[in-house]
Amino acid sequence: MQRLLIDGSTLDLIVSDGNDFLNVLNAAGLLQSANLMMAVLQQLEIDRSRLFADDQPAAPTN
């Protein structure tokens, strides 16, 4: 699978829409699909934390 480079605001929008979709899956009782979507959202959160960690300036090394 190829990963695309995106910025933080785009990733936030994707996660927000993903959470909305997860709520729909849960409401419809589609538990297997909801579990898969939860795994996708967890990976997006990992990617998000890495993205924002990369944006932080490096600490000085004196």
Backbone bond lengths (Angstrom), bond angles and torsions (degrees), N, CA, C in turn:
res aa  C-N    CA-C-N  psi(-1)  N-CA   C-N-CA  omega(-1)  CA-C   N-CA-C  phi
1 M - - - 1.441 - - 1.525 108.48 -
2 Q 1.297 115.79 137.29 1.459 121.43 179.55 1.522 109.57 -94.69
3 R 1.324 116.28 136.71 1.465 121.17 177.37 1.525 108.94 -99.91
4 L 1.318 115.13 140.03 1.455 121.32 179.79 1.517 109.90 -101.12
5 L 1.303 116.93 145.85 1.454 121.68 176.09 1.526 108.68 -84.28
6 I 1.336 116.40 122.59 1.456 121.45 178.05 1.518 108.81 -135.72
7 D 1.324 115.74 161.51 1.469 119.08 179.92 1.530 110.45 -90.54
8 G 1.319 115.62 172.52 1.458 121.84 -175.26 1.512 114.08 -61.92
9 S 1.333 117.80 -40.55 1.467 119.45 -177.70 1.529 111.22 -68.21
10 T 1.317 117.02 -35.08 1.461 120.27 176.66 1.521 110.34 -67.31
11 L 1.315 116.49 -42.25 1.462 120.63 178.44 1.529 110.90 -63.92
12 D 1.327 117.30 -39.52 1.468 120.80 176.86 1.528 111.02 -60.59
13 L 1.318 116.98 -41.41 1.463 121.47 179.00 1.525 110.84 -65.05
14 I 1.320 116.77 -42.70 1.464 121.11 178.87 1.527 110.26 -62.14
15 V 1.333 117.11 -44.44 1.465 121.16 179.67 1.528 110.37 -63.96
16 S 1.320 117.45 -41.66 1.462 121.02 179.10 1.528 111.06 -61.51
17 D 1.325 116.63 -47.43 1.465 120.46 178.05 1.525 110.94 -64.27
18 G 1.325 116.54 -37.49 1.461 120.73 178.11 1.516 111.91 -63.20
19 N 1.327 116.70 -40.25 1.467 120.41 177.23 1.524 111.28 -64.88
20 D 1.330 116.57 -39.10 1.466 120.14 176.45 1.528 110.55 -61.68
21 F 1.333 116.10 -43.92 1.461 120.84 179.78 1.530 110.68 -65.43
22 L 1.329 117.03 -38.95 1.463 120.97 177.06 1.528 110.35 -60.17
23 N 1.313 116.94 -41.84 1.468 120.53 177.84 1.525 111.57 -61.37
24 V 1.323 116.89 -39.08 1.467 120.99 177.97 1.526 110.08 -65.18
25 L 1.331 116.69 -44.39 1.467 120.05 179.47 1.529 111.16 -61.14
26 N 1.327 116.22 -43.71 1.467 119.92 178.49 1.524 111.34 -63.97
27 A 1.321 117.26 -43.11 1.464 121.14 -179.49 1.526 111.46 -63.81
28 A 1.327 116.11 -32.53 1.462 120.48 -179.99 1.526 112.17 -82.87
29 G 1.326 116.95 -4.92 1.460 120.09 179.71 1.514 114.19 77.25
30 L 1.312 116.66 19.13 1.467 121.32 179.97 1.527 108.91 -90.01
31 L 1.325 115.38 75.51 1.460 120.98 -170.08 1.521 113.43 -66.95
32 Q 1.331 118.09 -39.92 1.464 119.64 179.70 1.528 110.13 -64.60
33 S 1.314 116.90 -43.20 1.466 120.51 177.50 1.522 110.98 -65.25
34 A 1.322 116.84 -38.94 1.466 120.85 178.39 1.522 110.72 -63.76
35 N 1.325 117.18 -38.96 1.463 120.15 177.64 1.523 111.53 -64.16
36 L 1.320 117.06 -40.45 1.469 120.39 177.01 1.526 110.85 -64.60
37 M 1.330 116.20 -41.94 1.461 120.20 179.42 1.519 110.60 -65.41
38 M 1.315 117.72 -36.66 1.463 121.50 177.67 1.530 110.19 -62.48
39 A 1.325 116.89 -40.48 1.466 120.57 178.11 1.529 110.64 -63.95
40 V 1.323 116.70 -39.51 1.466 120.68 177.56 1.527 110.00 -63.32
41 L 1.326 116.91 -44.80 1.464 120.81 -179.66 1.524 111.64 -65.01
42 Q 1.325 116.94 -36.26 1.466 119.72 176.91 1.525 110.72 -63.76
43 Q 1.334 116.93 -41.13 1.463 119.86 177.84 1.526 110.64 -65.92
44 L 1.322 117.23 -38.87 1.460 120.20 177.31 1.526 111.19 -62.77
45 E 1.322 117.37 -37.69 1.471 120.42 177.44 1.528 110.92 -65.75
46 I 1.321 117.10 -38.21 1.467 120.60 175.67 1.519 109.61 -63.13
47 D 1.326 116.36 -46.42 1.465 120.65 178.62 1.524 110.78 -61.07
48 R 1.330 116.46 -40.58 1.468 121.25 -179.82 1.526 110.46 -63.08
49 S 1.316 117.23 -43.73 1.466 119.76 -179.67 1.523 110.85 -64.76
50 R 1.310 116.90 -36.73 1.471 120.51 177.09 1.522 110.99 -68.34
51 L 1.321 116.33 -39.37 1.462 120.42 -179.80 1.517 110.36 -61.94
52 F 1.334 116.50 -47.42 1.457 119.35 -178.60 1.517 111.78 -73.31
53 A 1.313 118.47 -27.27 1.466 121.04 175.30 1.527 109.71 -68.11
54 D 1.333 116.58 -36.42 1.467 120.85 178.40 1.518 111.75 -69.67
55 D 1.347 117.57 -26.20 1.463 121.34 -179.20 1.525 112.75 -77.01
56 Q 1.328 117.54 -18.85 1.461 121.20 -177.86 1.526 109.84 -73.70
57 P 1.321 117.16 137.73 1.462 118.91 177.56 1.523 110.28 -67.20
58 A 1.302 114.91 148.40 1.459 120.18 -179.99 1.523 109.78 -69.29
59 A 1.304 115.74 144.34 1.469 120.67 177.86 1.521 109.07 -71.36
60 P 1.332 117.17 143.87 1.468 119.06 178.80 1.527 110.69 -64.22
61 T 1.303 115.43 143.30 1.468 120.87 179.49 1.512 108.63 -116.23
62 N 1.316 116.13 82.44 1.470 120.82 -179.63 1.490 110.63 -92.98
